[in-house]
Amino acid sequence: MFTNSSFADVTRDWGGLLAAVKEHAGLLPNVELHQEELEKALAGIQILKDRQDSFRATKQRTTQELQEA
């Protein structure tokens, strides 16, 4: 069952999973491909989140400028 988790929850969970994989790599045969894909996905969503935050800040500044005009 899917639950709607926050961005922080998802990134924390994925980071925890990656840490566990690294800690137990010897017990997990052929996990490297999956580990790399998860690392790429985590980095990608962090880039998108940073971009979203930047857009939000720009929107707020623009709104202030419009109210002052």
C-alpha positions as semicolon CSV with decimal commas, in nm:
position;residue;x (nm);y (nm);z (nm)
1;M;0,000;0,000;0,000
2;F;0,136;0,339;-0,100
3;T;0,148;0,618;0,152
4;N;0,211;0,977;0,057
5;S;0,544;1,050;0,224
6;S;0,722;1,381;0,245
7;F;1,035;1,451;0,045
8;A;1,239;1,439;0,365
9;D;1,095;1,098;0,454
10;V;1,174;0,955;0,113
11;T;1,529;1,089;0,098
12;R;1,596;0,973;0,455
13;D;1,465;0,624;0,374
14;W;1,666;0,600;0,052
15;G;1,978;0,726;0,230
16;G;1,927;0,469;0,504
17;L;1,887;0,195;0,246
18;L;2,208;0,300;0,072
19;A;2,394;0,305;0,403
20;A;2,271;-0,045;0,484
21;V;2,373;-0,172;0,141
22;K;2,721;-0,028;0,182
23;E;2,752;-0,176;0,529
24;H;2,646;-0,523;0,413
25;A;2,779;-0,523;0,056
26;G;2,960;-0,852;0,110
27;L;2,632;-1,024;0,192
28;L;2,445;-0,883;-0,106
29;P;2,569;-1,036;-0,430
30;N;2,520;-0,833;-0,748
31;V;2,374;-0,538;-0,559
32;E;2,609;-0,282;-0,717
33;L;2,385;-0,209;-1,017
34;H;2,085;-0,145;-0,794
35;Q;2,296;0,062;-0,557
36;E;2,421;0,280;-0,842
37;E;2,070;0,330;-0,976
38;L;1,939;0,433;-0,635
39;E;2,232;0,671;-0,586
40;K;2,157;0,829;-0,926
41;A;1,787;0,856;-0,846
42;L;1,856;1,012;-0,507
43;A;2,096;1,264;-0,659
44;G;1,845;1,342;-0,934
45;I;1,556;1,411;-0,700
46;Q;1,781;1,627;-0,482
47;I;1,869;1,838;-0,787
48;L;1,500;1,873;-0,870
49;K;1,415;1,967;-0,510
50;D;1,690;2,230;-0,507
51;R;1,550;2,371;-0,832
52;Q;1,199;2,374;-0,687
53;D;1,322;2,563;-0,380
54;S;1,498;2,814;-0,603
55;F;1,182;2,869;-0,806
56;R;0,980;2,915;-0,487
57;A;1,223;3,180;-0,363
58;T;1,213;3,359;-0,699
59;K;0,833;3,353;-0,693
60;Q;0,827;3,503;-0,345
61;R;1,071;3,782;-0,443
62;T;0,870;3,857;-0,756
63;T;0,547;3,871;-0,555
64;Q;0,707;4,120;-0,316
65;E;0,828;4,331;-0,607
66;L;0,479;4,334;-0,757
67;Q;0,324;4,440;-0,427
68;E;0,576;4,721;-0,393
69;A;0,518;4,846;-0,750
